[in-house]
Amino acid sequence: LGCTWYRTPEGERYYENHYGYIDERGKTIIPFRFQEAHNFNKYGVAVVSKMTDSFFHLIDLEGNEIPDTRFPYISYYDYDDRYLEFSRDDEDEALIGLYDTKERKVLIEPRFSDVSITNDNHILVCERDGEYGVSDFRQYYINRNGEFLC
């Protein structure tokens, strides 16, 4: 929808984006109230950020925020992706977890340094103990319940 420009009390120029969702006829389906809005995946979940905070949120097709999905980091995804990487911390080397957009729940709380989805049942994860570059590095597969696979 565009931007709204204004001046802060300190005199700085600032703007807010206004994103929402329309249907194929141009009718507004979800109001233009987001600072950032991404496409819905095939499970009906989209990543948005609000103008009121600096977090990412997940919404459903009606524009309702999915409970307990306020994260400082969420990975962007393709239409077919079921899982989203997220962090509960906004540090550069924050630990990563997985959110299941089909089941609408946290699959794995953040505890990995890297995550690669191979399919719905096999997830390659990496863990590090210690500082980056001088750490004990482990890589293994888990299933979608977070259980170790041989």
Secondary structure as GFF3:
##gff-version 3
##sequence-region A 1 150
A	DSSP	beta_strand	2	7	.	.	.	ID=ss1
A	DSSP	beta_strand	13	22	.	.	.	ID=ss2
A	DSSP	beta_strand	28	37	.	.	.	ID=ss3
A	DSSP	beta_strand	46	50	.	.	.	ID=ss4
A	DSSP	beta_strand	56	59	.	.	.	ID=ss5
A	DSSP	beta_strand	65	71	.	.	.	ID=ss6
A	DSSP	beta_strand	73	74	.	.	.	ID=ss7
A	DSSP	beta_strand	83	87	.	.	.	ID=ss8
A	DSSP	beta_strand	96	100	.	.	.	ID=ss9
A	DSSP	beta_strand	105	112	.	.	.	ID=ss10
A	DSSP	beta_strand	114	119	.	.	.	ID=ss11
A	DSSP	beta_strand	122	129	.	.	.	ID=ss12
A	DSSP	beta_strand	136	142	.	.	.	ID=ss13
A	DSSP	beta_strand	148	149	.	.	.	ID=ss14
###
